[in-house]
Amino acid sequence: MRLPGNTPKSLLLSLSIAAALAACQKPASTAADAGAAAPQADASAYVLDDSTLPPMIGFKADDLDAGKSACVDFSGHVNGKWLAANPIPGDRSSWGAFEALAERSLAVQRQLAEQAAGRANSTGVDKIVGDFWATGMDEAKINAQGIEPLKPELAKIDALTDTASIADFLRASAADGNGYLIGIGAMPDFKNSDINIAATGQGGLGLPDVPYYSKPEYQKIRDAYVAHVAKVLELSGVPAAEAAAQAKDVLAFETRLARVSKSNEEFSRDVGLYYNPVSPAEADKLSPNFPFTKLFESQGVKLPAMFSLSVPAYHAEVSKMLADVPVGQWKSYLRFHLVDNASPYLSDPFVQQNFEFYGKTLAGQKELKERGKRVLGTVDGQVGEALGQLYVKVAFPAESKAKMQALIKHLGEALKSRIEHLEWMSADTKKKALEKWAAFEPRVGYPDKWREWTGLSTSRDSYIGNVLAARKFNYRWDIGKIGQPVDKTEWGMHPQTVNASYNPLANQITFPAAILQPPFFDPKADDALNYGAIVAVIGHEMTHGYDDQGSRFGPTGRFENWWTPADLAGFKARTGKLVAQFDAYKASNGKHLNGNHTLGENIADLGGLATAYDAFTKASAGRPDPMVDGMTRDQRFFYGWATVWRRNFTPQELEKRLQTDEHALAEYRAIGAPSNMPAFAAAFGCKAGDPMVREGEQRVAIW
């Protein structure tokens, strides 16, 4: 489900509107532009060497563990052997189908970036990609520069003296795309999703989620964070003893912010929190020490009659903190976040310290990713669609797009039929649901219109210089959309991204090119595997339009209630059963999953898989079962689904996911939806009482 600010609520990633609005305080990511078509990349200059790419993975009969019953431990039966034979690489905190395919995408991207960097006198996207790659890979120059590129900003922070100067600094930093705490961005108006309005939300925290600042179980993480802050400050030039004291001030500063901030779970389960229309005058009254009228003026944005001010208590607290937090504490906070945000692009000591906390402590990553992968991550984050233009020319065959479009059509027809035959929904609500179904817009592979990059100046002089230039360019591009019509040709994902998404404000489903490969999609595979994998993914994204939050938006993307009271009550009763199902699952560390936090994704999984099975059954009608490798086509359908969810996490990443991720753990996504489907029990001969058979009141059926 894609949310405001071009941030997708997707098949895999734990992104949310909170992240979208926090983008006002963080470097902006890229998406398609509303401007004229960009100059096309010269695809003839790029050659892909397939022989050097990592192998594709997909379902294989040899992966099955005959010692584990499909009716008892379906995830272990399908994925246990593969996961045991494919441990998490040292430079990752998780490993499975998504990550393996992402590695292949990175290998393609690297070839393209290297070739772009080797071209002389290039222009357009070729130059942008080449400049980022060349400067990012110049380790000697980056190490020689050290912290020198940040000294002008550090001097500005050192010069702060009072509330007024701090507020001026916050506004000036935001204008450069390097905002702290508060900034603005564009998002579609919830009440008129054809127009972009200005929006702002909470930010300013360095730990993954609000509970990290208060729960006793995260005390060790807090202690490690303080040590990390101290080390970063020390690397920036603060004497060790002073840095240690300032680090405690930074944690206290952020803890105060956390007390008035919303958690990931709160945002994911109440999309309405993001939309709080106010006038600038009303916002100024709430935040007198950081007036929004002055913020809009400083960003060069025409003062709007209304904008969305999410989490008012947060903004009120920031205003109070400008008045009562000592200037020295503000300077410590700003200095740390300036350097911490820049650390991945600085010399080795900064990179290593960044990894020690965010990679090793928080995620359990054993090794720092090699420089090429890190640079490609930067390219994707700052100018990803530029690289995407090159990617689709060499890595996305036309026949894949054509077959995907046909599969989307088949899935859509099956979903329509399921809605039409829902017994628990009244005719009035069903009519509205079908109107929304008719308005779905699928997007496959890559945007029809590429983003325009005119005005972004990159060079071979400085890696962080290119990053800062892109941040400012992306931020100016984003706020330039305020007050303008929404360009629905924009994508919130890049073609090289292994993911898929749904956008409720435009009723669009998006499938980037990189996910349209095994194990998700294989034009050469039998229908059973494709329907169980990519077609179920299609169904997942469509069902997001009808999950507990997507169902609060109408066919045009307007935030509205189209349910009768009785139907809404019935819907909540059914989703409540799904919450209970996932609450009962327990992770390997002994902690239970959070069925409420993961509800939207679990609804999408259940609806998507059930609808894909209907589409598969219709497509197979009248045809003999091919019995591939001795397996029925129904069995292979469910094997296709489970293979997508083969995934392991480091203990640290597992802990973080349980708190922050709105997606259930992969092993439970493999079993959660199938266990509610009688077709699964029939396919594997499961009997009442088997763990994979949910019957009677336990069985959940929604869409």
Salt bridges, closest charged atoms under 4 A:
ASP42 OD2 - ARG119 NH2 3.53
ASP63 OD2 - ARG646 NH2 3.36
ASP91 OD2 - LYS373 NZ 2.98
GLU99 OE2 - ARG647 NE 2.61
GLU103 OE2 - ARG92 NH2 2.94
GLU103 OE1 - LYS373 NZ 2.96
GLU114 OE2 - ARG110 NE 3.16
ASP126 OD1 - ARG119 NH1 3.00
ASP131 OD2 - LYS127 NZ 2.61
ASP131 OD1 - ARG460 NE 2.59
GLU139 OE1 - ARG371 NE 3.92
GLU148 OE1 - LYS151 NZ 3.18
GLU153 OE2 - LYS156 NZ 2.91
ASP158 OD1 - ARG335 NH1 3.17
ASP168 OD1 - ARG171 NH2 2.70
ASP176 OD1 - LYS472 NZ 3.37
ASP194 OD1 - LYS488 NZ 3.04
GLU217 OE2 - LYS591 NZ 2.53
GLU254 OE2 - HIS337 NE2 2.70
ASP270 OD1 - ARG552 NH1 3.01
GLU317 OE2 - ARG256 NE 2.53
ASP324 OD1 - ARG256 NH1 2.83
ASP340 OD1 - HIS228 NE2 2.86
ASP348 OD1 - ARG371 NH2 3.75
GLU356 OE2 - LYS360 NZ 3.40
GLU370 OE2 - ARG110 NH1 2.87
ASP380 OD1 - HIS494 ND1 3.07
GLU413 OE2 - LYS409 NZ 2.74
ASP478 OD1 - LYS481 NZ 3.78
ASP487 OD2 - LYS449 NZ 3.36
GLU490 OE1 - LYS481 NZ 3.29
ASP526 OD1 - ARG636 NH2 2.73
ASP527 OD2 - ARG623 NH2 3.69
ASP547 OD2 - LYS9 NZ 3.70
ASP547 OD2 - HIS544 ND1 2.72
ASP548 OD1 - ARG269 NH2 2.80
GLU560 OE1 - ARG558 NE 3.84
GLU601 OE1 - HIS540 NE2 3.05
GLU601 OE1 - HIS544 NE2 3.19
GLU601 OE1 - HIS663 NE2 3.45
GLU601 OE1 - ARG669 NH2 3.97
ASP605 OD1 - HIS540 ND1 2.77
ASP605 OD2 - ARG669 NE 2.84
ASP614 OD2 - ARG418 NH1 2.58
GLU653 OE1 - LYS656 NZ 3.39
GLU653 OE2 - ARG657 NE 2.66
GLU655 OE2 - LYS591 NZ 2.41
ASP661 OD2 - ARG657 NH1 3.06
ASP661 OD1 - HIS663 ND1 2.77
GLU662 OE2 - LYS9 NZ 3.95
